[in-house]
Amino acid sequence: MKNFNKNITFVIVTYKSSSVIEQCLKKIPNKSKIIIVDNSKDFFLKKKLKKIFPKIKFLINKNNFGYGKANNIGILNVKTKYAFILNPDAILKKNTIIELKKAAQSLLNNFAIISPNLNNNYGYFKNRKEINIGHNLLDVDYVKGFAMLLNLEKINKKKIFDEKFFLFLEEIDFCKRIKNLGEKIYIVKKSRIIHAGKSSSNDNIKIELCRNWHWMWSLFYYNKKHHGVLVAYKTTMIRFFSSMIKMIYNLLFFREKNFLINKFRLLGLINAYSGKPSSLRPENLKL
């Protein structure tokens, strides 16, 4: 574990992330490798970052492949023992990697994924089990995709994310498959990270509408994949009718943005119900 930092390659997927990516990169240890996979054909960003961080590997996709597929492309280029998936709007703190290293040592490298703790603590793990190793580890079913340290000795890196997901729940799906194989996933409580959330790309109405569309599509697809089509319908039907009612309400009261959000949530579900792929892209969206 002496060369822990050297054994990590950070994989960062960007989409119009110029406003946040530099701050993220500055906090990454110098000895670690970095691969950026860009989904927005941002050649200017590549040129700019290569001047500041000449050692980074910058890959530009010909199309917007989404979060999962872009990460898969990055991970296939990793040659180190660990791949650290990191969002461009996540910022490492001084102790982030130090505490992850301690955890990996205490676990004798027997883990598939370990993740840092949000600066204000994770709050959504109901079925968590605390491991008695300095009371620092939480044995969990999943972690969120903005910061995940993958032990590539335990994971087939050709089968990381299901590329049918464009956005949302791909990391939960991945964690579920990992757990089904009997592998371990932990949160390291003392390892802290800051995550801005929803700021990894320059925010605009098209991106917000796409997020809502894909959230609904992914919710149906995830439940259909793991729990069957009846559970998928049961999980989403309330949201379907709720979005329909809200769409009509906001139309009547001339609340255009809220109308559009609920319209796109509805369209995402209709697309999923029809068995169609997660095809919506912000750059192709016409309003």
N, C-alpha and C positions, 0 to 999 in steps of 0.2 A: 504493500500500500504506500510505499515511499513515493512512488511516481503517480499518485492518484490523479492529479491534475493533467498530467501528460496522457493518461489513459482515457480521458474524456474528450469526446467530440460533441460540441454543441450544434444542434440542428435547429435552425430558426426559419420558419416560413413567413414570408412577408407578402403583403398586398397593400400597396400604397401606404407603406409604413414609415415614410421618411421622417415624420415628425417625432417618432419615438425610438427608432432603432439604434441611434447613436448612444443614447443614455443606457440602453440595455447592453450594448457591446462593451462599453467602458468598464462595466462591473464584472466582466468575465475574466477569470485568471489568465495571465499572460501565457502560461505554459499549455493551456488547453487549445485544441483545434476548433475551428468554427466553419460550419457550412451554412450558407444562406441560400434558400430556395425561394425565388421570387415568382409570384403568380401574376404580376401586373406589367411585365415587360419593361421594368424601370431601369433602363440602361444608364440613365443619369445617376441614379442611386448607386448602381454598381461602380461607376467611375469614381464617384465621391467617396464611397466607403473604402475602396481599394487604396486610395491615397492616404487615408487615415489609418486603416488596418490592412496593410499590404499582404498579410499572411492568410486572410480569410479566403475561402473558396466560395465563389458566388455563381450559382446556377440560375439561369433564367429559363422558365418554362415557356413553350411556344403558345400555350393556352392557359387559362385560369383553371387549374386542375382541382382546386379545393384544398382543404387542410390535410386530409388524410393522405391522398395520393402524393402531394408535394412532400410531406414528411417521409413517405416511403422512398421517394427518389433520393432525399437527403441521406436517409439511413443506409441505403444501398451503397453510398459512397463513404461510409464510415469504416475506418480500418483499426480503430481503437477498441479497447475492451468494453467501454461504456459509450452509449449515446445519450446525450441529455437534450430532450425535446424542450424547447423554450420558446414562449411567445415573445414577440418583439416589444410588447408593452409590460413585460415582467422584468423586475430589477433585483438582482442578487444582492444580499447584504453581506457584510464582512464574514459572518459565521456560516453562511449557507453551505459552502462546499466543505468547510472544516467539519461541520456536524454530520454531513452526509458521509464523509470519509470515516468518521468514528463509528457511525452506524453500520457501514459496510464491513468494517473490521470486526465489530461485535457480533455480526451475523455470520462471520466467516464466509462472506460473499454468497451466502445461501438466500438469495432473493432474486426476483425477476424485475421488480420496480421498487425504487424508493423515491419519495418526493419530499421536498421541503414544505414547511408549514406556512400558511399565509400569515402575514405580520399581525393580523387580528384574529388568528386561529381559524382553522376549518370548523364549520359549524353544522355540516349536513351529514355527518356519518353516524347514523343511528345504531348500527350493528358493529361497533368497533370494539376491538379487544386490545387492552394495553399490555404490552410485553414488558416483563420485569427485567429490563436491561437499563438500569439507571432511570426507569420510568420515562423513557425518551421515545419509545417506539409505539405506534399504533398499527395493529394488524387490521387492514381494511379490505373491503371488497373492490374498491376502485379509488382512483385519484383523478383529479381534473387534468386536462391536457396542456395547461399552460406551463407546467414544469414537471417533467418526469425523467428520472435517471433510469435508463434501461440497461440491464445486465445482459449483454449480447451473448454471454456464455449460456444463458438460460432461455433465450428467445431466438426463434427462427426469424431472422431479420427480413426474410422475403415475405413474411406473412404478418406484418404489423397491423396496419389499418385496413379495414374493409373499404375499398375505394368507391363503393356505391354510395357511401355517405359523402356529401360534399362539405357539409358543415354541421356541427353539433352531434354529440353522442358517439362519435367514432372512437373516442378514447375509453368511454364506458363499455362499449362493445369489445374493444381490445382487452380491457382488464377482465371482463367476464370470461373471455376465452382463455386468458392466462390462468385465472383461478380454477377453471374447469380442468385444466391440466395438472392441478395440484401445486402450482407455483405460488410464491408469497409476494404480497404487496404491502408496503409499509409507508406511513407518514412519519418523518423524523420531526418531533415536536420542537426541538431546539433549533433546528435549521429553519431560518426565516427568509421569506421572500416577499416582495411587494408586487402586487398585480393590479394594474389600473383597471383592466376589464373594459371591453368594447372600444378600446382606443388603439388597437393594433393596426388599424387602418384609418385613414382620414374619414371622419364620419360624415355621411350625407344621407339623404332620404332614400336613395337607391340601395345603399348598403343596408340600411335599417329594414327596408322592405324585404330584401333578400334574406336577412337573418330570420325574420318572422316566417317567411315561406319555408325556409329550410328547417327551422325548428320543428314545425308541424310535420313536414315530410319525414324527417329523421325519427321523430317520436313514433310515428306509425310503423316505419320500417324496422326500427329496433325491436319493438314489441312483437311484431309479426315474426321476425327472425328468431327471437329467443323464447317467446311464449305462445306463439300461434296467432292465427288471423282473428279469432274471436276476441282474444284479449286485446289485440291491437285496436279493433273497432271499439271495444268497451272503453279503452283508455282514452280514445280520441273523440268519441262522439259528442261528449259534453262540450268539449272545446269547439267542435264543429258548429253546433247550434249556438253556442255563446258568441262565436265570431260572427255568425250570421245576424244575430240580434243586434250586436254592437255596430255592425256595419250599417244596418238600416237606421239605427238610432243616430249615428254620427252623420249619415247622409241627410237626415231630416233637419239636423241642427247645424249643418254646414261646417262640420269639423273635418276638413279634408284629410289632414294627416292621419287622424285616428281611423277615419273611414278606410283609407288606403292600407293601413297596417292590418286591420281586420279582414279586408278583402284578400290580401296576400296570404294571411294565415289560412283562410278558407281555401284559396287556390292551391296552397301547398298540400293540404289534406286531400283535396279532390285529385290532385296529381298522384299522390301516394295510393289512394283507394283504387285508382285506375291501373296501378302497377307500372306507372311510367317512371323513368329515372329522374334523379334530382338534377334537372337540367337548367334551372334558372341561374343566370349570371348577372351581376350588377352592371357590367359593361355593355350587356345586350338589352338592358331593360329600357323600355320606352314608356314615358308617362304622358 
